[in-house]
Amino acid sequence: MIEAEGLGRGYGEVQALESLDLSVPEGTVCALLGPNGAGKTTAIRILATLLAPDTGTARICGYDVATQGAQVRRRIGLAGQHAAVDEALTGRDNLFILGLMHHLGRRAARARAAELLQRFDLEAAADRPVKGWSGGMRRRLDLIASLIAEPPVLFLDEPTTGLDPHSRDEIHSAVAELTRSGTTVLLTTQYLEEADRLADNLMVIDSGREIAQGTPEELKDLIGARVEVVLPSDEQISQAEQALTALGGDDVAVQEHRVSATVKAGSLTLPELVRHLDELGITLQDTGIRRPTLDEVFLNLTRSTR
């Protein structure tokens, strides 16, 4: 549904995007991750026909974004970083007017507005001016405003920025419902737990270039798992360090009575770890194997490019 090959865009001497390749299958969520200024919004703007690429090609639903912009725009929805609804109008009127702008006709526009308000649990507030709504409700309205014409592809550029956890959860539920109905979503976000929860596939970009791509679990596997051994005293710290190194541990660290190391993902199970330490006569207070969070993966990947 979304394809890009060799996509590039510069602003003077600054290369905002460089040779980006992207493929997003129907009914899935792809999250673009990266530091501020990495090129995420530039990529979204090109794919949404708001910005022309300098190099490369991109297609939405098979239509070229550079030469078939009108066909692309009929098939996409876009929710930017800030709510774009008219706060002086009611939620229902906002959606009704957008329906008219999409040439739905008055009856169809009213029906579509009512359907979306009910589907996304905004019916109770529908006839109140939006300026009295909470931030989360306004963002949800902005999201469903992009769905008036039932687009098969939806671009979400940091849709939950500045929202409290409850409001973010409401947006997450809305996005999950959309993908269940077949909508394809390209998402940019600064919240790594959001990407972990929503995305089928992730792409990490930095300085306009892709540095990693895969499912959340595949990216976590890139930096392995963290083994931690807690000892009752410091008498066996040296022995524990040697044991973890012998098990393939790397980046061994000691903090008080805690010894930790990184091991290759899937190379060691907890029973194997306990059995090995027991055979060496190492007394344990606690031990565990922890997979990295997506935040740790992100920091590891972007740190290596700077």
Buried (B, 14 or more C-beta within 10 A) or exposed (E): BBBBBEBBBBEEEEBBBBBBEBEBEEBBBBBBBBBEEBBBBBBBBBBBBBBEBBBBBBBBBEBBBBEBBEBBBBBBBBBBBEBBBBEEBBBBBBBBBBBBEBEBEEEEBBBBBBEBBEBBEBBEBBEEBBEEBBEBBBBBBBBBBBBBBEBBBBBBBBBBBEBEEEBBBBBBEBBEEBBEEEBBBBBBBBBBBBBBBBBBBBBBBBBBBBBBBBEBEBBBBEBBBBBBBBBEEEEBBEBBBBBBEEBBBEEBEBEEBBBBBBBEBEEBEEEEBBEBBEEEEBEBEEBEBEBBBBEBBBBBBBEEBE
